[in-house]
Amino acid sequence: MGDLKPIIERADLVLDTSNTSTHELRELISSRIRSHNEEDLSILIRSFGY
């Protein structure tokens, strides 16, 4: 995760989705969105695989 270190340091929330199903991820993101004011919301999704 060396290349992602600057992003991780600035993030309010980091989700390790290694063992998360797409349905669980959807619920995690949805619950997080519902708890924020839309004006303050910014989402960056970085997906990668080896």
C-alpha distance (Angstrom), angle and dihedral (degrees) to the residues before:
residue distance angle dihedral
M1 . . .
G2 3.78 . .
D3 3.81 92.8 .
L4 3.80 91.2 51.5
K5 3.80 95.7 48.7
P6 3.86 95.7 102.1
I7 3.80 90.6 50.5
I8 3.79 93.6 45.2
E9 3.81 91.5 50.6
R10 3.83 91.2 54.9
A11 3.81 95.9 43.1
D12 3.79 122.7 105.8
L13 3.78 90.4 -156.5
V14 3.80 132.3 20.8
L15 3.79 119.2 -169.8
D16 3.79 120.1 -162.3
T17 3.78 101.2 -151.1
S18 3.80 96.5 -179.3
N19 3.80 91.9 116.9
T20 3.81 99.1 23.7
S21 3.79 123.7 110.0
T22 3.79 120.0 -136.1
H23 3.80 89.1 -108.8
E24 3.81 92.1 53.0
L25 3.80 90.8 47.1
R26 3.78 91.0 50.7
E27 3.82 90.5 53.2
L28 3.81 92.6 46.9
I29 3.80 91.8 52.1
S30 3.81 93.6 42.4
S31 3.80 93.0 51.0
R32 3.81 90.6 48.8
I33 3.82 92.5 49.5
R34 3.80 93.0 49.3
S35 3.80 90.0 56.7
H36 3.85 95.0 56.8
N37 3.75 135.4 73.9
E38 3.82 108.6 -113.8
E39 3.82 91.7 -127.5
D40 3.81 90.6 61.1
L41 3.79 97.1 42.2
S42 3.80 122.3 113.4
I43 3.78 122.7 160.8
L44 3.80 127.1 -169.7
I45 3.77 116.5 -178.5
R46 3.78 115.9 -167.3
S47 3.78 112.6 -172.4
F48 3.77 123.8 -176.7
G49 3.76 139.8 152.2
Y50 3.75 138.7 -163.3
